[in-house]
Amino acid sequence: MDKTTRNILTLTLVGAGILVWFSASTAVNHFIAYLDIYVKAGFVHFLIVDAVPALLGALTTYILYRSQKIRTYLLEVITEVKKVVWPNKKETWGATVVVIIAVLISGVVLGLFDWISGYLIKLILG
């Protein structure tokens, strides 16, 4: 495993830990607000609001790093992503223009169908 792959793997696992930390921290804050609990600033506040979610994030990163199946899967994903041939700027602009034109044409066609069907229904219903 080269250094770049190892760095990507580490960043991915740390990112997962940060995501768990943020989610847990947000959940705890919302839970406290929902129950209208006042937690006095100090050690208990630090423990409940800051330390526990941070520990959960760190624990998640550690567990994911120790799991051979997850590391193997992520390494395979990284290897496959490195094989992807990304379009250059000209190809990206060309594809973007095609999508915009297709959306405009479909919008006009659907608008015409809507207008015609509405007109016909008004004729039928009086």
C-alpha positions in Angstrom: 0.0 0.0 0.0 1.5 3.3 -1.1 1.6 6.4 1.0 -1.2 8.2 -0.9 -3.6 5.2 -0.5 -2.7 5.0 3.2 -3.4 8.7 3.6 -6.8 8.5 1.8 -7.7 5.5 4.0 -6.8 7.3 7.2 -8.7 10.5 6.1 -11.8 8.4 5.3 -11.8 6.7 8.7 -11.1 9.9 10.5 -13.9 11.5 8.5 -16.3 8.7 9.6 -15.3 9.4 13.2 -15.9 13.2 12.8 -19.3 12.4 11.3 -20.2 10.2 14.3 -18.9 12.9 16.7 -20.9 15.7 15.0 -24.1 13.5 14.8 -23.8 12.5 18.5 -23.1 16.1 19.6 -26.1 17.4 17.6 -28.3 14.6 19.0 -27.3 15.3 22.6 -27.9 19.1 22.2 -31.3 18.5 20.6 -32.2 16.0 23.3 -31.3 18.4 26.0 -33.2 21.2 24.3 -36.2 19.0 23.7 -36.5 17.9 27.3 -35.8 21.5 28.4 -33.0 20.3 30.6 -30.6 22.9 31.9 -27.1 21.5 32.2 -24.9 23.9 34.2 -21.7 24.9 32.5 -18.8 22.9 34.1 -17.5 19.4 34.2 -20.9 17.7 33.8 -21.7 19.9 30.8 -18.3 19.2 29.2 -18.7 15.5 29.9 -22.3 15.2 28.4 -22.1 17.6 25.5 -18.4 17.5 24.4 -16.5 14.5 25.8 -19.0 11.6 25.2 -19.6 12.5 21.5 -15.9 13.0 21.0 -15.2 9.6 22.6 -17.8 8.0 20.4 -16.2 9.5 17.3 -12.7 8.3 18.3 -14.1 4.8 19.2 -15.8 4.6 15.8 -12.5 5.5 14.0 -10.6 2.9 16.1 -13.1 0.2 15.5 -13.3 0.9 11.7 -9.5 0.9 11.5 -9.1 -2.4 13.4 -11.7 -4.1 11.1 -9.9 -6.0 8.3 -13.1 -6.3 6.2 -13.7 -2.5 6.2 -10.0 -1.7 5.5 -10.0 -4.2 2.6 -13.3 -2.8 1.2 -12.0 0.8 1.4 -8.7 -0.1 -0.2 -10.6 -1.8 -3.1 -12.8 1.4 -3.5 -9.7 3.6 -3.5 -8.1 1.3 -6.1 -11.2 1.5 -8.3 -11.6 5.2 -8.0 -7.9 5.7 -9.1 -8.9 3.8 -12.4 -11.6 6.3 -13.2 -10.9 8.5 -16.2 -12.4 11.9 -15.4 -13.6 14.2 -18.2 -11.6 17.3 -19.0 -13.0 20.9 -18.9 -14.2 20.9 -22.5 -16.1 17.6 -22.2 -17.7 18.8 -19.0 -18.9 22.0 -20.5 -20.2 20.2 -23.6 -22.1 17.7 -21.4 -23.5 20.6 -19.3 -24.8 22.4 -22.4 -26.4 19.2 -23.7 -28.2 18.7 -20.4 -29.4 22.3 -20.2 -30.7 22.2 -23.8 -32.5 18.8 -23.1 -34.1 20.3 -20.0 -35.3 23.3 -21.9 -36.7 21.2 -24.7 -38.5 18.9 -22.3 -39.9 21.8 -20.4 -41.3 23.4 -23.6 -42.8 20.1 -24.7 -44.4 19.3 -21.3 -45.6 22.9 -21.1 -47.3 22.5 -24.5 -48.9 19.2 -23.5 -50.2 20.9 -20.3 -51.6 23.9 -22.1 -53.3 21.7 -24.8 -54.8 19.3 -22.3 -56.0 22.1 -20.2 -57.6 23.8 -23.2 -59.3 20.5 -24.3 -60.6 19.9 -20.8 -62.1 23.5 -20.7 -63.8 22.8 -24.1 -65.2 19.5 -22.9 -66.4 20.8 -19.5 -67.9 23.9 -21.0 
